[in-house]
Amino acid sequence: MGRDRETWPATRDERLLAARASLALARQAFVRLQALAGAGVTPEAAAFGAVVAHLDEAVRELEAIETARPFRVLPGGRG
């Protein structure tokens, strides 16, 4: 039986995969910006800002994954 994506949260592995993909895209964008600069073309400042925002979002997601703790049953609750 498959998981219902509308009601179940992403697993830790799914969240890590998404964060890694986001970092890979940001890295690729940064390498392209470096190549433009190396070719003597000045990239727009907004392009750098977009890369930084993407990196920031991915790092925040990784930090959230690292600090996430599994839920525990409170005393008197059902196990």
PETA-V542363 format. One record per backbone hydrogen bond with DSSP energy under -0.5 kcal/mol. NH is the residue of the N-H (numbers start at 1). CO is the residue of the C=O. E is the energy in kcal/mol with one decimal. If there is no record, write none. Layout:
{{NH/CO/E} {NH/CO/E}}
//
This chain:
{{5/3/-0.9} {7/4/-1.5} {8/4/-2.1} {15/11/-2.3} {16/12/-2.5} {17/13/-2.4} {18/14/-2.2} {19/15/-2.2} {20/16/-2.7} {21/17/-2.3} {22/18/-2.2} {23/19/-2.3} {24/20/-2.4} {25/21/-2.2} {26/22/-2.2} {27/23/-2.5} {28/24/-2.4} {29/25/-2.3} {30/26/-2.3} {31/27/-2.4} {32/28/-2.0} {33/29/-2.1} {34/30/-2.4} {35/31/-2.2} {36/32/-2.2} {37/33/-2.3} {38/34/-2.6} {39/35/-1.6} {40/37/-1.3} {41/36/-2.5} {42/40/-0.5} {43/41/-0.8} {47/44/-0.9} {48/44/-1.1} {49/45/-2.1} {50/46/-2.2} {51/47/-1.8} {52/48/-2.6} {53/49/-2.4} {54/50/-2.1} {55/51/-2.6} {56/52/-2.8} {57/53/-2.3} {58/54/-2.1} {59/55/-2.6} {60/56/-2.4} {61/57/-2.0} {62/58/-2.3} {63/59/-2.5} {64/60/-2.3} {65/61/-2.2} {66/62/-2.4} {67/63/-1.8} {68/64/-0.9} {77/74/-2.6}}
//
